[in-house]
Structure formats: structure tokens, C-alpha cells
Amino acid sequence: MIQKTIFTGICLFALFLSACSQTETSNTGTSSSSTPAASNGSAQGEATTKAPPADVVRAVPATVEIKAGGSAEASIKLTIASGYHINANPPSFSYLKATELSVEPSGGVTPGKPVYPSSVTRKFGFSKDPLAVYEGETEIKLPLSVAGNAQKGTQTLNGKLRIQACDEEACYPPRTIETLIPVTIK
């Protein structure tokens, strides 16, 4: 009797594990991951373990020419793949991960506060409220000022663009895109 009970318990446990593993694969499209998981139905900026393709968001800065002692505006063009969006800055709700650009000063070039583009407001399956997002192509502007004694020539400003890509049903883990902004001082 005891052996039959133990055998039944082991069989039920194995069946349970099998069912759990099939559910995990069908919900996320991946096997288990060390990335923190959240439900796909969350609008609270939480992410699924499924990762989007690496090129969902591309950031391409234009070369900026500035005279020593002058100022100019850098432009970083964002291209967001069809079917995806990123949260606007400012985001619709404080718990959402805003798109943020940070750039370090270098060689006499000082970046100002980024100017984020206007957003579009959309309704998604994972949120009961419409959200302010960026889709398609858009542009972030970055004011730059150059010291009067800055060395002439070309240099690169190191920037980090923090984004969280989402599709119609879920958001993915936030990531940082390294962005190199070429600046020519004349």
C-alpha cells in the first residue's frame, strides 16, 4: 500500500513537472532564463523573458560641426521596427521605463538636456489605459556647447540610449544602446 502511494505520488509529480515545462515554453517561446520574468499581461513596465530581435531599435547620430566657443544641436535618429514601440519621455505613468539618452562631456564639448520628440498615444493589449510611445522613425535632439579653447578636429561623444521595446502584447527587458556621436570642432 505504501509503495503504491509513493509510486502514484512520483508519477503525479513527474506529470506536474512536464505540464509546467510545456506551459513555460508555450508562453514565452524560450526555455527558462536567468532574466526576471513577469506576466505578459502587465502594463507596469515589467518584462517578459522573451527577447525581441536585437535590431528592433536602431539609433543613428548625425555628424555635428561646431565652432570653438559655439553651440549646435546633435540629432539622433531612432528607427523602431514595425510592430514595436518604445515608451515616450516622459512616460504615461511613473512605473513605465522612459526612453532616456545620457551623454558624457568630452574634450571641451558639453551636452545639454536632451529634447525628446512628441509621442503618439496608443492603446495596447497589455494595458487598460492608452500609453504615450514612439513608433517608426523619430529623432532626439541634443544641445551641445563647445569651450572656446577646445582643440579643433573630430572627436566622439559617448552616449547611452536606454529603451524598453514592447509589442502589442508585452514589454521586453530594458536595454542600453551605446551611441557614438561624431563632433567636428572647427
N, C-alpha and C positions, 0 to 999 in steps of 0.2 A: 504494500500500500504506500509506504513512504517513498519507495523507489519510483512508483508510478507518478506520485505527486511531484517529485523532483524532476522527472523526465518531462512532465507536462509544463512545469514552470520554465525549464530551459527552452523548450520548443516555443512557448509564448514569448519569451524574451528575445529569441532569435527572430521571430516573426516581427516583433516590435522594432528591432534594430533595422531590419530590412525595409519596413514601411517608412521609417524615419529617413533612411538614406535615399529612398526614391523620392520622397517629398522634397528634400533639400535640393536634389538635382533638378527636379521639375520647376521649383520656384525660382531658382537663381541661375540656372543654366551652367553652373560650375560645381565642382566638388567643394568640400569645406575649405575655408580660407582663414588666415590669421587676421583679415580685415574685420573690424567690428561690423556686425550685421544689424540691420533694422528692418522693420516690416516695409514691404513695398507700398503700403498704403499711407505712409507718413508724409505730411507736409511740413514737418518741423525741422527741415534741413538735415534729417537723418538719411543715411545712405544704405543702399542695397550692397551686397557683396559682389554683384555682377559689375564688371568694369566696362565702360564704353571703349570704342576704339581710341587709340592714342591721339589721332588727329581730329577728334570731334571739335576742338577749338584750336585755331591757329592764330598766333599774334605776330604781325609783321610790322616792325617800325620803319619809318621812312628816315633817310639821312637828313640831318638838320645842319644848316650852315648859320653860324653866329659870329658877329664881330666881337673881338675882345672888348669888354665893358658893356656889351649889349645884351639883348634878350631875344628870345624866339620861342616858338611853340613846337614841341615834338608831337608826332602823330603815330599812334599805334593802331593799326587796322586789325580788327578781330573778325575772323571768319568762323562762324558756328555752323556745323554741318546740319543739313536738312533733317528735321525730326527731333532736334535737340534745342535746348536753350540754356542760358546761364542766368543766375539771379542778378538783378539790377543793383546799382549802388546809388542811393540807398535801397535796401531790400524792402519788400512789402511789410515784413514782420521782423522783429528783432532776433528771432530764433533762426532765421534763414542766413546762410553764408553769402555775404555780398561779394561781388566781383571787386577785387582790390589790386591796385597797382602800387608798388613801392619801388623807388629808385634811389640808389645811393649817390651822393655828390662825389665828384671826382675831378681832379686836375683843374680846379677853378670853376667848374660847371656845377651850379646848384639847381636841383629840380624844385619846382613849386608843388602845390597841391594839384593832383590830377583832376581834370574836368571830365566827368563821366557823361556818356551820351544819354539822350532821352530814351526811356524804356517803352515797351509795349505792354499792355495789360492783357493777360490771357488766363483762361480757366483750364485746369488740368485735372485728370482723373484722380490724382492723389491729394487734391486739396478742395475743400468746400468753398474757399474764397479765391477770387481771381488774384493773380500774382503779377508784379512788375518784373519783366525779364528782358534780356537781349536775345535776339534771334538773327539768323542770316549774317549780314555784314554790318558792322558798326565801328566806331572809332573812339578811342580815348585820347584826349589832348593833354599834354604835359608842358606847362610853362617852364622855361629854362632861363637862367641868367648866368652870365659869364663875367668873372672878375676882370678888371682892366689889365691886370698883369698876367693873365692866363697865357700859357705857351700856345703859339699858333700850331696848327696841324690837326690831324684826325685822332680822336680817341673814342672810347666806347664806354657808355654808362651801363652799369649792370642793374637790370630791373627784374622784379619778380611779380608775375601776374597770378594772383590766387583766384581760382574759379571753382565752381561746383556745377558740373554738367548734369542736366536732367533730361529725360524724355517725357512722353505723355503720361507715363505711369509711375516713374520712380526717379529718385535722385541718386547720384553715384558719389563715391568718396571724393572730397575736395582734393584738388591737386594744385601744384605750383608750376607755372610755365616760366622758365628762365627766358628773359627778353633782353637782348643786347641792342642798345640804341646808339647808332653811329652819330657822332657830333664832329663837325669840322669847324675849328676856330680860325677865323681869318684876321 
